[in-house]
Amino acid sequence: MNAIIKGKWFVIIAWIAIVAGLFMTAPNMADLVREKGQVDVPEEYSSALATKIMNDVQKQEGNGDETQVALVFHENKKLTKEEISEAEKAVNILEKQKQKLGITQILTHFKEESLKKQLVSDDDKSILVSLSVSWGNRG
């Protein structure tokens, strides 16, 4: 142990040399992806299974070209009345542009007060807005 303490500079230099050596010998990730292809999550993992289930459900319901999007209005402190007003204005703009943007449904507490408990955080730092968007000819 005393040898390590006395030779602390040697240990630090050795670690730097090891890191530099590993950095220099590491393969180029861009070349690896180009050669081997994109890495996918294995099918047995829960996220891959969830994606497959969601795709199957959407196809069964006839909503294969529709997706859910969550908009989150968030601040690190409680949202002010002005910030809440700005969020509501943004939702109203989306509502007016629904057809053009391919939005089929907007779920927000601004239109349905009963959703406030589910869509506004208890500490009033976040507001969630759920959108259903049809891909149409976008995909």
GIBEL-V721841 format. One record per residue. N is the residue number from 1. RES is the residue in three letters. PHI is phi as a letter, one per 40 degrees, with the letter a starting at -180 (NA if undefined). D_FIRST is the distance of its C-alpha to the first C-alpha in Angstrom with 2 decimals. Layout:
{{N RES PHI D_FIRST} {N RES PHI D_FIRST}}
This chain:
{{1 MET NA 0.00} {2 ASN c 3.81} {3 ALA c 5.34} {4 ILE c 5.29} {5 ILE c 6.50} {6 LYS c 8.74} {7 GLY b 9.94} {8 LYS c 10.61} {9 TRP c 14.22} {10 PHE c 13.77} {11 VAL c 12.15} {12 ILE c 15.07} {13 ILE c 17.56} {14 ALA c 16.58} {15 TRP c 17.15} {16 ILE c 20.37} {17 ALA c 21.50} {18 ILE c 21.03} {19 VAL c 22.97} {20 ALA c 25.60} {21 GLY c 26.01} {22 LEU c 26.55} {23 PHE c 28.91} {24 MET c 30.90} {25 THR c 31.28} {26 ALA c 32.20} {27 PRO c 35.86} {28 ASN c 38.47} {29 MET c 39.12} {30 ALA c 42.73} {31 ASP c 43.49} {32 LEU c 41.97} {33 VAL c 44.11} {34 ARG c 47.12} {35 GLU c 46.61} {36 LYS c 45.56} {37 GLY g 47.24} {38 GLN c 46.11} {39 VAL c 43.71} {40 ASP b 45.46} {41 VAL c 44.32} {42 PRO d 44.99} {43 GLU c 48.25} {44 GLU c 46.74} {45 TYR c 44.74} {46 SER c 46.42} {47 SER c 46.89} {48 ALA c 48.69} {49 LEU c 50.80} {50 ALA c 51.67} {51 THR c 52.80} {52 LYS c 54.95} {53 ILE c 56.49} {54 MET c 57.26} {55 ASN c 58.89} {56 ASP c 60.95} {57 VAL c 62.09} {58 GLN c 63.08} {59 LYS c 65.09} {60 GLN c 66.82} {61 GLU c 67.72} {62 GLY g 68.93} {63 ASN b 66.32} {64 GLY c 64.50} {65 ASP b 64.85} {66 GLU b 63.71} {67 THR b 60.27} {68 GLN b 58.84} {69 VAL b 57.17} {70 ALA b 55.51} {71 LEU c 55.77} {72 VAL b 53.44} {73 PHE b 54.18} {74 HIS b 51.05} {75 GLU b 49.80} {76 ASN c 46.68} {77 LYS b 49.09} {78 LYS d 52.37} {79 LEU c 54.94} {80 THR c 57.70} {81 LYS d 61.39} {82 GLU c 61.57} {83 GLU c 58.71} {84 ILE c 60.33} {85 SER c 63.61} {86 GLU c 62.05} {87 ALA c 60.65} {88 GLU c 64.11} {89 LYS c 65.70} {90 ALA c 63.37} {91 VAL c 64.33} {92 ASN c 68.00} {93 ILE c 67.69} {94 LEU c 66.22} {95 GLU c 69.08} {96 LYS c 71.64} {97 GLN b 70.04} {98 LYS d 69.56} {99 GLN c 72.03} {100 LYS c 70.81} {101 LEU c 67.12} {102 GLY g 67.79} {103 ILE c 66.64} {104 THR c 68.39} {105 GLN a 67.07} {106 ILE b 65.25} {107 LEU b 63.87} {108 THR a 63.21} {109 HIS c 63.68} {110 PHE c 65.76} {111 LYS c 68.59} {112 GLU b 67.94} {113 GLU d 66.80} {114 SER c 66.08} {115 LEU c 63.03} {116 LYS d 61.32} {117 LYS c 59.18} {118 GLN c 57.84} {119 LEU b 57.55} {120 VAL b 56.37} {121 SER c 52.98} {122 ASP c 53.08} {123 ASP c 51.43} {124 ASP f 53.95} {125 LYS c 51.31} {126 SER b 52.39} {127 ILE b 55.69} {128 LEU b 55.98} {129 VAL b 58.97} {130 SER b 59.57} {131 LEU b 61.57} {132 SER b 63.16} {133 VAL b 63.62} {134 SER c 65.79} {135 TRP c 64.59} {136 GLY f 68.18} {137 ASN c 68.33} {138 ARG c 64.92} {139 GLY c 62.80}}
